[in-house]
């Protein structure tokens, strides 16, 4: 048996060239062509009536009919549109992201010629049927982190004749939090560096030595600065004429308490701002890389943010994204905020302040060494992202 | 069809239709218009072919524009040296200049097309096209233009829709052939444009018909000034200078019902009956002018209307009424009841000759509603001047079957008027014609068609034949033109010597023409021999449709000649009334003698086969509708249309009520109409189910309970601020809940919901079913606590 299939028109749209022109919400407006059209109708009608030229009156009515048809179609096509805007994921500065507008209607059999504008992105809806919604995806990039005002999604139309225009808002304006740029972190080197810094290698004596569990030996590797001399495998070193150290399997999950001090002077210079941005990018990279490690224990503390931060990646990045820096220094009792659980985690203090003493304060408070790092200083295990303009 | 190709096709088609409409509307006004139209359309076709593949540079385009401008200037210069077209004489200024604008507009179109085009240029071209159509509307005259206008509207709507799309998708720097970077979709707007246009045409026509109109006559450029003429009476002048063909017009001009004294229909009315409408007496340069003041009076003045018809006739007393209002011509009298159609113009048509009796009632009375004054004219016409509110409801004429239907009743015509009817505006033309007709007289005498005395007995002063020979000469000339075989009838008039007078050209060169040429030639021939004559316009014949009714169509329009003859003793045509003194038998009386020099072969527009006749009938009906309801639609027509519609509706309702039309038939007709409208006007896709069958891919598993939480909080006055993240929002809510001891216990629930959302949305984690149940329960708890807190 054969079944008859019928071609049902599908909704379809094309992306238009991006335009910097911002449409505005207007119930009805007459473009220049529409105004000239009306003028022509009036002139024809008046001439036709005055000179009793019937065909001229009829032509004026026909032109008026086109105008009215245009206005009616524009009004109908922009009425009762259901639309919503969705982001397909978090927005990172400098990284393209996808914004999706879902648009549908159930009133008219089909609507044509609508232009949907989402920021600079424009889509022309060739056909929007009442059976099938449309998803208009557009990709774009926002260069700067922070709160970003996303304009409302507008649908406008002058279809079919371009004589009458109308624009309506189909999705409200939004404010997006653009997350900081993410750099590259070399995990092993970072953890090694952190271990050295928090053990105090090359930094003077430690108050409390925190020993790593050295139960399982994974293999040998070259000696690096900061390695304990106890780890040197003398026999192999002698054999290869190269200082080799034992590499241990650390069964404990990685843990880090990251303290960010976003310091910015009251009258910041461009260098100060760059330094703050570098700090945010650095901290965001650490958050992104470490908090997503399985079983990792990670906690973020921002010195200017006085509320607890949920230990999830995106919330932590959001806190960093909206951080604007502060000229005030950390108050004396600030270290009391460090939780008890944090006292057992390696502490890394990232700061944009060249003269910061926060790491020392924390070290004194917790009774062990906290690693301190100026974010703008070059370091081997971190490759910062390329700054966006 | 890709967008760019569709758009090009639509805009070129629209412009071509605009030029074609203008060219068609101007046809006949300027002889060169057809050539210009064809040339412009060919140029448009060439431009379409080369569009996108080859384009002129700006300089070259300007050069082409300059060449076209030079051609235009040359054409304008030609207007000053060309033979006169008569436009400036026939048409009032500035309407007479309108035809000259047409070629200018048409040439502008290709000049613009060959230039590099931007978006604004497309509007400019459409503007020129619209201007051309507007101009055409002022000059159009027939139904074909209406079809062109509708075709233009279809194409215009299509082009505008494509232009809108083209403008949206074009690149910022348009390159021919490349519009969009994505695959160009097909734009099938033909059906939509057709639907829009149908709706617009229907609505516009309806609005057009109900629009109030002034009482004055609608604008219509005279048909006479066109080379292309149609049969029928013209309102304007008669111009014999024009070339062109005469197209038959089968519209019914008026209807006549003939009956006798007893009211019995007359079925054998004279098939060659002349129906007179107007007489023309002044001829100059191939043109006949009307209404030259004469200042003569008929001998027997008729009695004015005894009283005006102010009440309608009832059918049963129609005979009594007409006997009361018309003179008594005896038992042989024929009563002709006229019903004029709109296309008969403003003429008052009467059967020729018009018979009347001295000191008696007028031979015509006006039916109901025709209030006003009736005035008879010397040439047998009558006019009535309607009072406000009066209408032409038809009229009835009384006449008699005559033994000599070409002879009018006696009348006294002044010598000055007789002399007027012998004059020529051009002495040269008179001299040339006199020489030619004198030779013709010699020839006719030689052929024994005239007695020798015609040549021998001349007026000593003018050396022209005496009056007693006038009738014989007139009949001989009539016979010469109609039956000698030297002259033939044709609906096409082609001038051979355009420098000569058209009648000279007809008599000496072409020797073919239609009734106006023959009648005009005879008038001038008679005048050249000093015989007074005038041209008469009207109709001849008629088509019986049974029951005493006769249709006289525009194709029956005719022209003939009247000359003045004498009868001695005076001859009375109309029987005397009882008691009147017997007519005088001394002296002589003047009569108008009807002469018809047209060969009787002008029936070539009748007698076709059934289908052809049916086609002619449909065409005539369509033309009639167009003329009555579009071109010549005025307040009177509007009132008549409203009355007709109301009457039709009333008749239909009455018929349905009385059972003449079964109710099921009415229901079927209405249902069929609604079904057809539904099929053709309502889009097919609207009849399909409207359910959206696809689910958004954006729906995430955390959305339901998150949305539920947002709705719940919104009901309690917690609105999510613009740009706030779920975490910020729920923290704010939690702070508020903590501040109230009644809700402090559920303050953490929004936070936990937000945390779950984050975990799912950004942490790629899955919420197990048991946690989902727990979240649902938490939301229910929150809702319950909030409701309780609010109520207390």
Boltz contact constraints between the chains, C-beta under 6 A:
constraints:
  - contact:
      token1: [A, 14]
      token2: [B, 182]
      max_distance: 6.0
  - contact:
      token1: [A, 17]
      token2: [B, 171]
      max_distance: 6.0
  - contact:
      token1: [A, 51]
      token2: [B, 219]
      max_distance: 6.0
  - contact:
      token1: [A, 52]
      token2: [B, 216]
      max_distance: 6.0
  - contact:
      token1: [A, 52]
      token2: [B, 218]
      max_distance: 6.0
  - contact:
      token1: [A, 52]
      token2: [B, 219]
      max_distance: 6.0
  - contact:
      token1: [A, 53]
      token2: [B, 138]
      max_distance: 6.0
  - contact:
      token1: [A, 53]
      token2: [B, 219]
      max_distance: 6.0
  - contact:
      token1: [A, 54]
      token2: [B, 218]
      max_distance: 6.0
  - contact:
      token1: [A, 54]
      token2: [B, 630]
      max_distance: 6.0
  - contact:
      token1: [A, 54]
      token2: [B, 631]
      max_distance: 6.0
  - contact:
      token1: [A, 54]
      token2: [B, 633]
      max_distance: 6.0
  - contact:
      token1: [A, 55]
      token2: [B, 137]
      max_distance: 6.0
  - contact:
      token1: [A, 55]
      token2: [B, 140]
      max_distance: 6.0
  - contact:
      token1: [A, 56]
      token2: [B, 137]
      max_distance: 6.0
  - contact:
      token1: [A, 58]
      token2: [B, 208]
      max_distance: 6.0
  - contact:
      token1: [A, 59]
      token2: [B, 137]
      max_distance: 6.0
  - contact:
      token1: [A, 61]
      token2: [B, 204]
      max_distance: 6.0
  - contact:
      token1: [A, 61]
      token2: [B, 207]
      max_distance: 6.0
  - contact:
      token1: [A, 61]
      token2: [B, 208]
      max_distance: 6.0
  - contact:
      token1: [A, 62]
      token2: [B, 153]
      max_distance: 6.0
  - contact:
      token1: [A, 62]
      token2: [B, 204]
      max_distance: 6.0
  - contact:
      token1: [A, 65]
      token2: [B, 200]
      max_distance: 6.0
  - contact:
      token1: [A, 65]
      token2: [B, 203]
      max_distance: 6.0
  - contact:
      token1: [A, 65]
      token2: [B, 204]
      max_distance: 6.0
  - contact:
      token1: [A, 69]
      token2: [B, 196]
      max_distance: 6.0
  - contact:
      token1: [A, 69]
      token2: [B, 200]
      max_distance: 6.0
  - contact:
      token1: [A, 86]
      token2: [B, 698]
      max_distance: 6.0
  - contact:
      token1: [A, 102]
      token2: [B, 696]
      max_distance: 6.0
  - contact:
      token1: [A, 104]
      token2: [B, 692]
      max_distance: 6.0
  - contact:
      token1: [A, 106]
      token2: [B, 690]
      max_distance: 6.0
  - contact:
      token1: [A, 109]
      token2: [B, 683]
      max_distance: 6.0
  - contact:
      token1: [A, 109]
      token2: [B, 685]
      max_distance: 6.0
  - contact:
      token1: [A, 109]
      token2: [B, 686]
      max_distance: 6.0
  - contact:
      token1: [A, 110]
      token2: [B, 685]
      max_distance: 6.0
  - contact:
      token1: [A, 124]
      token2: [B, 168]
      max_distance: 6.0
  - contact:
      token1: [A, 126]
      token2: [B, 185]
      max_distance: 6.0
  - contact:
      token1: [A, 130]
      token2: [B, 690]
      max_distance: 6.0
  - contact:
      token1: [A, 133]
      token2: [B, 692]
      max_distance: 6.0
  - contact:
      token1: [A, 159]
      token2: [B, 164]
      max_distance: 6.0
  - contact:
      token1: [A, 160]
      token2: [B, 161]
      max_distance: 6.0
  - contact:
      token1: [A, 160]
      token2: [B, 164]
      max_distance: 6.0
  - contact:
      token1: [A, 161]
      token2: [B, 160]
      max_distance: 6.0
  - contact:
      token1: [A, 162]
      token2: [B, 164]
      max_distance: 6.0
  - contact:
      token1: [A, 175]
      token2: [B, 722]
      max_distance: 6.0
  - contact:
      token1: [A, 175]
      token2: [B, 723]
      max_distance: 6.0
  - contact:
      token1: [A, 312]
      token2: [B, 758]
      max_distance: 6.0
  - contact:
      token1: [A, 314]
      token2: [B, 758]
      max_distance: 6.0
  - contact:
      token1: [A, 314]
      token2: [B, 762]
      max_distance: 6.0
  - contact:
      token1: [A, 315]
      token2: [B, 727]
      max_distance: 6.0
